[in-house]
Amino acid sequence: MKKIIILLVLVAATHYVSWTQNHVNWLWQRTIVAAIDKFPTRGGYYTGGHPNDTFAKTTWRGLHDAFQMQPGDKRPLFDPMQAQPSFCSSATYAVLIQALLDFDKKGVISPEAWQNMKPYVGIRDEMNPEALGQDDGVGFWGRCNANGPSLGVLVNELDAGFSITAFRGAKNDTVKESPAERYLTDDEWRAHPVWRQAVRGDLMKIFWNRNETRGHDGGAIIGYDGIKGHLQEAGHSVIFLGMSTDGRVVYWSSNGPGSDPAHMGYSVSSCDPIAIQRVVFTRILHPERFDRVRDMAPTDINQYLYDLNGHRHSTTAQLLQAIGIKASSIN
């Protein structure tokens, strides 16, 4: 972003890029937080590809039913009540669509852009006569649904905002990207400035820390390489709602999985920062630039995100580049 000074700070061999509090579109931040209130509570958490005894329809079908647009319409209607069940990235996609509709009162976002924001989920209709589906990294929905820093990559592509990221470091030497990489102590990580820089309404990608709960460094991994036996990403796409008075990270998403998926889904949750090993916060400054999605065809591929679904992992340096942090800023 030419108008924003990006400062890189190296903290114990972890990367941190700061933004300043005055680089905030407060109207947008309030709009996306308010959009959350239009969604049902819970509604079910489901990542399966077919209806079952618990869920009469899939999350993909729910998104298709919620995004209502016909050829010739200037913009869609979006019905959050139809977007059930859900999973984390469907929730952040859905609330982003709702917030853009609420924000764009003057119709700056073109019909062509809205058409490309439709979730192409393999269901035939007038807008999708070929029943196209979108894998990770393909089209708008495929970017939102991808592994890694999905929404950070999307916002960077549209030049609609920017991201910061922090990494606690890998604990196991076999996972570390360099000998200098150090796994921060609990106190160091809780005191990391990234938690103070984030603002309510930022998009947030969590990479869960599995060192204490499962004894492995999965939280250091970006993406899924498709190789059996390899550590894989354990991520969660959410909307950041702030830090609680006792220092917990508070967020909204579709939260799951669990033993009772029918009673999970859309909800506010929280965690200790030490439950997170890597984080990416993305702040939208220019919602109007989502009109640029008019040039993002439903079959358009972001190769970086596409590859993170079964082809390879990403390095931290590759992540930084994908979310718009130039290599020259890191050296």
C-alpha positions as CSV (number, residue, x, y, z in Angstrom):
1,M,0.0,0.0,0.0
2,K,1.7,3.2,-1.1
3,K,-0.1,5.4,1.4
4,I,0.7,3.3,4.4
5,I,4.1,3.0,6.0
6,I,4.8,-0.6,6.8
7,L,7.3,-1.3,9.6
8,L,8.8,-4.7,10.2
9,V,9.9,-5.6,13.7
10,L,11.8,-8.9,14.4
11,V,10.8,-10.3,17.7
12,A,12.8,-13.4,18.7
13,A,13.0,-14.5,15.1
14,T,9.3,-14.1,14.5
15,H,7.9,-11.7,11.9
16,Y,5.6,-8.9,12.9
17,V,4.4,-6.1,10.7
18,S,2.7,-3.2,12.4
19,W,-0.1,-0.9,11.4
20,T,-1.1,2.2,13.3
21,Q,-4.4,2.7,15.0
22,N,-5.3,5.7,12.7
23,H,-5.3,3.4,9.7
24,V,-8.8,2.2,10.3
25,N,-12.0,2.6,8.4
26,W,-14.2,2.8,11.5
27,L,-17.5,2.8,9.5
28,W,-16.5,-0.5,7.9
29,Q,-15.3,-2.0,11.2
30,R,-18.7,-1.2,12.7
31,T,-20.5,-2.5,9.7
32,I,-18.9,-5.9,9.7
33,V,-19.4,-6.3,13.5
34,A,-23.1,-5.2,13.1
35,A,-23.6,-7.8,10.3
36,I,-22.8,-10.6,12.8
37,D,-26.1,-9.8,14.6
38,K,-28.0,-10.7,11.4
39,F,-26.9,-14.3,11.7
40,P,-28.6,-17.0,13.7
41,T,-27.1,-18.5,16.8
42,R,-25.5,-21.9,16.3
43,G,-27.4,-23.4,13.4
44,G,-25.1,-26.5,13.2
45,Y,-21.4,-27.1,12.3
46,Y,-20.9,-29.4,9.3
47,T,-18.1,-29.9,6.8
48,G,-19.5,-33.0,5.1
49,G,-20.3,-33.2,1.5
50,H,-23.7,-34.8,1.7
51,P,-26.9,-34.4,3.8
52,N,-27.2,-36.9,6.7
53,D,-29.5,-37.7,9.6
54,T,-28.5,-34.5,11.5
55,F,-28.3,-32.0,8.6
56,A,-30.9,-31.9,5.8
57,K,-28.5,-29.9,3.6
58,T,-24.8,-29.2,3.4
59,T,-23.0,-25.9,4.2
60,W,-22.4,-25.5,0.5
61,R,-26.1,-25.8,-0.2
62,G,-26.8,-23.3,2.6
63,L,-24.5,-20.7,1.0
64,H,-26.1,-21.3,-2.4
65,D,-29.6,-20.8,-0.9
66,A,-28.5,-17.7,1.1
67,F,-26.9,-15.9,-1.9
68,Q,-30.0,-15.0,-4.0
69,M,-29.2,-13.3,-7.4
70,Q,-30.7,-13.7,-10.8
71,P,-29.3,-12.5,-14.2
72,G,-30.1,-8.8,-14.5
73,D,-30.1,-8.1,-10.8
74,K,-27.9,-5.2,-9.7
75,R,-27.0,-6.9,-6.4
76,P,-27.9,-10.0,-4.5
77,L,-30.1,-10.5,-1.6
78,F,-28.4,-12.5,1.2
79,D,-30.4,-14.4,3.8
80,P,-28.2,-15.4,6.7
81,M,-31.0,-17.7,8.0
82,Q,-30.5,-19.9,4.9
83,A,-26.7,-20.1,5.5
84,Q,-27.1,-23.1,7.9
85,P,-25.3,-25.3,8.7
86,S,-21.8,-23.7,8.5
87,F,-18.1,-24.0,9.1
88,C,-15.5,-21.4,9.9
89,S,-14.6,-20.1,6.4
90,S,-18.2,-20.2,5.2
91,A,-19.1,-18.0,8.2
92,T,-16.4,-15.4,7.5
93,Y,-17.4,-15.4,3.8
94,A,-21.0,-15.0,4.6
95,V,-20.6,-12.1,7.1
96,L,-18.2,-10.4,4.6
97,I,-20.9,-10.6,1.9
98,Q,-23.6,-9.3,4.3
99,A,-21.3,-6.4,5.5
100,L,-20.5,-5.4,1.9
101,L,-24.2,-5.3,1.1
102,D,-24.9,-3.2,4.2
103,F,-22.0,-0.9,3.4
104,D,-22.5,-0.4,-0.3
105,K,-25.6,1.9,-0.1
106,K,-24.6,3.8,-3.3
107,G,-24.2,0.8,-5.5
108,V,-20.4,1.3,-6.1
109,I,-20.0,-2.5,-6.3
110,S,-21.1,-3.5,-9.8
111,P,-23.5,-6.3,-10.8
112,E,-20.5,-8.1,-12.4
113,A,-18.6,-8.0,-9.2
114,W,-21.5,-9.4,-7.2
115,Q,-22.0,-12.1,-9.7
116,N,-18.4,-13.2,-9.2
117,M,-18.8,-13.1,-5.5
118,K,-21.5,-15.7,-5.7
119,P,-20.4,-19.1,-4.2
120,Y,-20.1,-21.5,-7.1
121,V,-20.6,-24.7,-5.3
122,G,-21.5,-27.2,-8.0
123,I,-25.2,-26.5,-8.0
124,R,-26.8,-25.7,-11.4
125,D,-28.9,-22.5,-11.6
126,E,-29.4,-19.5,-14.0
127,M,-26.2,-17.9,-12.8
128,N,-24.2,-21.1,-12.9
129,P,-25.6,-23.2,-15.8
130,E,-22.6,-25.4,-15.9
131,A,-22.8,-26.3,-12.2
132,L,-19.2,-25.1,-11.6
133,G,-17.6,-25.7,-8.3
134,Q,-14.7,-23.7,-6.9
135,D,-11.8,-25.5,-5.3
136,D,-9.6,-23.7,-2.8
137,G,-8.0,-20.6,-4.4
138,V,-10.5,-20.6,-7.4
139,G,-12.7,-17.6,-7.8
140,F,-13.9,-15.4,-4.9
141,W,-15.5,-18.1,-2.8
142,G,-12.5,-20.4,-3.4
143,R,-10.2,-17.8,-2.1
144,C,-12.3,-17.2,1.0
145,N,-12.4,-21.0,1.7
146,A,-8.7,-21.7,1.2
147,N,-6.1,-22.8,3.7
148,G,-3.4,-20.4,4.8
149,P,-3.9,-16.6,4.9
150,S,-6.9,-16.8,2.6
151,L,-8.7,-13.5,3.3
152,G,-5.4,-11.7,3.6
153,V,-4.4,-12.9,0.1
154,L,-7.8,-11.8,-1.3
155,V,-7.7,-8.3,0.3
156,N,-4.2,-7.9,-0.9
157,E,-5.2,-8.9,-4.5
158,L,-7.9,-6.3,-4.4
159,D,-5.7,-3.6,-2.8
160,A,-8.6,-3.2,-0.3
161,G,-6.6,-3.2,2.9
162,F,-3.6,-4.9,4.5
163,S,-2.5,-7.5,7.0
164,I,-0.2,-8.1,9.9
165,T,1.1,-11.4,11.1
166,A,2.9,-12.8,14.1
167,F,4.4,-16.2,14.6
168,R,5.4,-17.7,18.0
169,G,8.0,-19.9,16.3
170,A,8.2,-23.6,16.0
171,K,9.1,-25.7,19.0
172,N,10.5,-28.7,17.3
173,D,13.9,-28.3,15.5
174,T,12.6,-30.4,12.5
175,V,9.9,-27.8,11.8
176,K,11.9,-24.6,12.3
177,E,12.6,-22.6,9.2
178,S,16.0,-21.4,10.4
179,P,18.4,-22.1,13.4
180,A,17.6,-18.6,14.7
181,E,13.9,-19.4,15.1
182,R,12.9,-19.5,18.8
183,Y,9.6,-20.6,20.3
184,L,8.5,-17.7,22.5
185,T,7.6,-18.3,26.1
186,D,4.0,-18.0,27.2
187,D,4.7,-14.6,28.8
188,E,6.5,-13.4,25.7
189,W,3.7,-14.5,23.4
190,R,0.9,-13.0,25.5
191,A,2.8,-9.7,25.6
192,H,3.4,-9.7,21.8
193,P,2.3,-6.3,20.4
194,V,0.1,-8.0,17.7
195,W,-2.7,-8.5,20.2
196,R,-2.8,-4.7,20.9
197,Q,-2.6,-3.7,17.3
198,A,-5.7,-5.7,16.1
199,V,-9.0,-3.9,16.1
200,R,-12.5,-5.2,16.6
201,G,-13.9,-6.2,13.2
202,D,-10.6,-7.3,11.7
203,L,-10.5,-10.5,9.8
204,M,-8.4,-13.1,11.6
205,K,-6.8,-16.4,10.7
206,I,-5.8,-18.5,13.6
207,F,-3.2,-21.3,13.4
208,W,-3.8,-23.4,16.5
209,N,-1.0,-24.3,18.8
210,R,-1.0,-28.1,19.2
211,N,2.2,-28.5,21.2
212,E,0.6,-28.7,24.6
213,T,-2.7,-30.4,23.5
214,R,-1.4,-32.9,21.0
215,G,2.4,-32.8,21.3
216,H,3.2,-31.6,17.8
217,D,4.0,-28.4,15.9
218,G,1.0,-28.3,13.6
219,G,0.4,-24.7,14.4
220,A,3.7,-23.8,12.6
221,I,2.4,-25.4,9.4
222,I,0.8,-23.4,6.6
223,G,-1.4,-25.4,4.2
224,Y,-2.0,-29.0,3.5
225,D,0.6,-30.9,1.3
226,G,-1.5,-34.1,0.9
227,I,1.3,-36.4,2.2
228,K,0.2,-38.9,4.8
229,G,2.2,-38.7,8.0
230,H,3.1,-35.0,7.5
231,L,2.0,-32.3,9.9
232,Q,-0.8,-30.2,8.4
233,E,-2.3,-26.9,9.1
234,A,-4.9,-26.6,11.9
235,G,-6.6,-23.3,11.2
236,H,-9.7,-21.3,12.0
237,S,-11.1,-18.3,10.1
238,V,-12.8,-15.8,12.4
239,I,-13.8,-12.2,13.0
240,F,-11.8,-10.6,15.8
241,L,-13.9,-9.0,18.5
242,G,-11.2,-7.8,20.8
243,M,-9.3,-8.8,23.9
244,S,-11.2,-9.6,27.1
245,T,-10.2,-7.9,30.4
246,D,-8.4,-11.1,31.4
247,G,-6.3,-11.2,28.2
248,R,-8.2,-13.7,26.1
249,V,-8.7,-13.4,22.3
250,V,-12.5,-13.0,21.6
251,Y,-13.8,-13.8,18.2
252,W,-16.9,-14.8,16.2
253,S,-17.2,-17.6,13.6
254,S,-18.8,-20.9,13.1
255,N,-17.1,-22.8,15.9
256,G,-16.6,-26.6,15.9
257,P,-16.2,-29.5,15.5
258,G,-17.4,-31.2,18.6
259,S,-19.5,-34.0,20.0
260,D,-22.8,-32.2,19.3
261,P,-22.5,-30.5,15.9
262,A,-26.2,-29.8,15.6
263,H,-25.8,-27.3,18.5
264,M,-22.6,-25.8,17.3
265,G,-21.9,-23.2,14.6
266,Y,-22.3,-19.4,14.7
267,S,-21.1,-18.2,18.1
268,V,-18.7,-16.0,20.0
269,S,-15.8,-17.8,21.5
270,S,-12.5,-17.0,23.1
271,C,-9.1,-18.5,23.8
272,D,-5.8,-17.7,25.6
273,P,-3.3,-16.3,23.1
274,I,-1.0,-19.3,23.9
275,A,-3.6,-21.5,22.2
276,I,-2.5,-19.8,18.9
277,Q,0.9,-20.4,17.3
278,R,0.6,-18.1,14.3
279,V,-1.9,-15.4,13.5
280,V,-2.8,-13.2,10.5
281,F,-5.0,-10.1,11.0
282,T,-6.4,-8.5,7.9
283,R,-8.0,-5.0,7.9
284,I,-10.2,-3.8,5.1
285,L,-9.8,-0.1,4.5
286,H,-11.5,0.2,1.1
287,P,-14.7,-1.9,0.9
288,E,-15.5,-0.2,-2.4
289,R,-12.6,-1.9,-4.0
290,F,-14.4,-5.2,-3.8
291,D,-15.9,-3.9,-7.1
292,R,-12.6,-5.2,-8.6
293,V,-13.9,-8.7,-8.2
294,R,-15.6,-8.0,-11.5
295,D,-12.3,-9.0,-13.0
296,M,-12.0,-12.1,-10.9
297,A,-13.8,-14.7,-12.9
298,P,-15.3,-17.8,-11.2
299,T,-12.5,-19.9,-12.7
300,D,-9.7,-17.5,-11.9
301,I,-7.0,-19.2,-9.8
302,N,-4.8,-17.8,-7.1
303,Q,-2.0,-20.3,-7.5
304,Y,-0.5,-19.8,-4.0
305,L,-3.8,-20.6,-2.3
306,Y,-4.7,-23.4,-4.8
307,D,-1.4,-25.2,-4.0
308,L,-2.1,-25.1,-0.2
309,N,-4.9,-27.6,-0.7
310,G,-3.1,-30.9,-1.3
311,H,0.0,-29.8,-3.2
312,R,2.5,-28.1,-0.8
313,H,3.1,-26.2,2.4
314,S,4.0,-22.5,2.5
315,T,7.0,-20.9,4.2
316,T,6.6,-17.8,6.3
317,A,8.4,-15.8,3.7
318,Q,5.9,-17.0,1.0
319,L,3.0,-16.2,3.3
320,L,4.3,-12.6,3.9
321,Q,4.6,-12.1,0.1
322,A,1.1,-13.5,-0.5
323,I,-0.5,-11.0,1.9
324,G,1.4,-8.1,0.4
325,I,4.5,-7.7,2.6
326,K,7.4,-7.2,0.2
327,A,10.6,-9.2,0.7
328,S,12.5,-5.9,0.8
329,S,10.6,-5.0,3.9
330,I,11.8,-8.1,5.6
331,N,15.6,-7.7,5.0
